[in-house]
Amino acid sequence: MNATGKDEMQTLRESEEKYRKMIENANDAIFAIDTETARIIEINPKAEELTGFPASKLIGMNVRDLHPADEKDAADHLFKEVLRKGCAVYNDLHFMTRSGTKVAVDVSASVISYGSKKIIQRICRDVTERRKLQEMQEAQRVYYEFILNMMPVGLGVLRDVNAVPSVEFENKRLKEMFSESAEDSATGRWYDRPFQTGVPTKAMIDDTGVYAEERYYKDGRVYQFTLSYYRNLEGSWSELQLIRDVTERRKLEDALRAAKEHLEQKVEERTLELRKKQSQLVQSEKMAALGHLVAGVAHEINTPLGALKSNNDLAIRSLTRIKSYLEERAQSGLLPNHTDIIKLVSSVEGLDTINKTALERIVTIVRSLRDFARLDQADQDEVDIHEGLDSTLTLVHHQFKNRVNIHRDYGKLPKVSCFPNQLNQVFMNILVNSSQAIEDKGDIFIKTYSSADRVVIEIRDTGRGIPKESLDKIFDPGFTTKGAGVGTGLGLSIVYQIIQDHRGEIKVDSEVGKGTTLRIILPIR
Amino acid sequence: MSQEESRTTIVLVDDEDMVLTSLSSFLSLETDYHVETFLNPEKALDFIKDNEIDLVLSDYLMPEMDGITFLGEVRKIRPDAPRVILTGYADKENAIKAINEVGLFQYIEKPWDNDDLLIILRNGIERKQLMKQLEEKIAEINDAYGDLQTMHKQILKTFV
């Protein structure tokens, strides 16, 4: 037992020697501290080196006196914590060296048995260089983070995207972007907020691993995501997300697109309007040309007509005188066989009635022609609508002859302020249409009436009528149901335009097989 | 028909022979006017320069000279002769405009009515003759007044 005890003592001594050597050669400063007084009991050479104090000074010193004034509390705390827990590690402490410099130390303290006694062993490492490096790194990190936060683009890093993703980094802008629209519709964070539609703008490409899409959120915002993937240091997949708010840009683009569409629509409308005006212009030029032609023709016809009329009159005057002379002679018995001659003269006189009627008819036609063209009234004027209707009817008479009966039911109309030649063209176009709608025989009823401030001209035919599906198209330029070459498809569109120019209205009523009624309503003034 | 009429000269100008013939035939049937017809306005002007006339009736559209210009010239030569224009439709507006320019007495539209035409011509001639008579009377009065003045002076001379 003794021998064994001796051996044990021997082994203990040997191990203690080994331990002492280890401590003495240790690269860290090691202090043995009294658990009661907190005074240093023993040190290793590294402790002298670190603090600059010789062993003679260190031993007996309260360990808190090694720390700078502002760390005294921390030192006390450490002391108590070690006693309470058995061990403690403080990595943010300093020593004041003998020369007055501050040395950063990591302190690891533990309670150990020293023979029968318990002491605190403090292992302190000089980490000044490392701390400096760390601080520099930290400063750099702060600097880089500052830069990342300054970026006007949201930037975030997700790690472990192939397993359970977690946020590694998000910059200031990104946080702002996803907090400003924190309505109930916009729950979720930048990487998992549900969006309505995602429009890929760049497909995933193998060599760059970049994928871009625009996400449209419920609250109206549009963010452009650029996602790239990389293997992080741990070997799992991280995702770098660059997020731009393109809401305003999209809005602008939408506005631009809308403006462009609006413009295109306007251009289209204007083109149509222009085309209408053009066709109208062409038509009115045609009318003007026709007017000049008609005036010329009227002039040319009127000269020989004048001669003819005058001569006819002259012939009858002469005949009448011859007749009365003959009768005088016969009465006084100077002309024995007179009855045949008087008969002859009388028959010529009878022809005069026909001549006069024929001549009057020519005069009326010529007058209607020029009244229709109304060259002398190309300007707005107070016009008798019935005169216009009548001269137009005279001109289109050949279309009706023995086929269409015209029924006039003229009411009492005041004079209407209008462009007479334009209005005559309206009547002409409608009457020609009506007569063409009547296949065999039929009627056209013309009715006029007026109210306080407007006149109504109703033209009804018993023609074939207009099918329902065509009714709202009949005033469109180019719409025609007549075969190629029969109509220009402009007639009623010109009618419509002229009535519009007169601030009037035109209404159509039609039934297939029964006929069509066109009702023109014109303001009197 | 009257003696008055037989001393009356009417000048007709139209580039259409048929109009001239119709008009002159009618006038010779119904009146005793002396009628001179011209197809060319220049020739008519020559005649008017050399002869006293009572009325001019002219067509408007003529190739050498239009009726308004022609009647303007007539006005210079014979300001007292009434001027009547005969128009087709195309020139009606211009003719009306020219009435004041050249002092037209009337315009007649083709095709004309013979009775209307005759009334216009008679009125024109009557007017001319009345104007002439008026001038003669005024001249007479002026002469009488002149005589009176002279007598007045002589009386004054004699007594003062």
Chai-1 contact restraints between the chains, C-beta under 6 A:
chainA,res_idxA,chainB,res_idxB,connection_type,confidence,min_distance_angstrom,max_distance_angstrom,comment,restraint_id
A,A295,B,Y89,contact,1.0,0.0,6.0,A-B,restraint_1
A,A295,B,A90,contact,1.0,0.0,6.0,A-B,restraint_2
A,G296,B,A90,contact,1.0,0.0,6.0,A-B,restraint_3
A,A298,B,Y89,contact,1.0,0.0,6.0,A-B,restraint_4
A,H299,B,G88,contact,1.0,0.0,6.0,A-B,restraint_5
A,H299,B,Y89,contact,1.0,0.0,6.0,A-B,restraint_6
A,H299,B,A90,contact,1.0,0.0,6.0,A-B,restraint_7
A,N302,B,G88,contact,1.0,0.0,6.0,A-B,restraint_8
A,N302,B,K110,contact,1.0,0.0,6.0,A-B,restraint_9
A,N302,B,P111,contact,1.0,0.0,6.0,A-B,restraint_10
A,T303,B,E16,contact,1.0,0.0,6.0,A-B,restraint_11
A,T303,B,G88,contact,1.0,0.0,6.0,A-B,restraint_12
A,T303,B,K110,contact,1.0,0.0,6.0,A-B,restraint_13
A,L305,B,P111,contact,1.0,0.0,6.0,A-B,restraint_14
A,G306,B,K110,contact,1.0,0.0,6.0,A-B,restraint_15
A,G306,B,P111,contact,1.0,0.0,6.0,A-B,restraint_16
A,G306,B,W112,contact,1.0,0.0,6.0,A-B,restraint_17
A,A307,B,M18,contact,1.0,0.0,6.0,A-B,restraint_18
A,A307,B,V19,contact,1.0,0.0,6.0,A-B,restraint_19
A,A307,B,S22,contact,1.0,0.0,6.0,A-B,restraint_20
A,K309,B,P111,contact,1.0,0.0,6.0,A-B,restraint_21
A,S310,B,S22,contact,1.0,0.0,6.0,A-B,restraint_22
A,S310,B,F26,contact,1.0,0.0,6.0,A-B,restraint_23
A,S310,B,N114,contact,1.0,0.0,6.0,A-B,restraint_24
A,N311,B,S22,contact,1.0,0.0,6.0,A-B,restraint_25
A,D313,B,N114,contact,1.0,0.0,6.0,A-B,restraint_26
A,L314,B,S25,contact,1.0,0.0,6.0,A-B,restraint_27
A,L314,B,F26,contact,1.0,0.0,6.0,A-B,restraint_28
A,R370,B,Y89,contact,1.0,0.0,6.0,A-B,restraint_29
A,D376,B,E93,contact,1.0,0.0,6.0,A-B,restraint_30
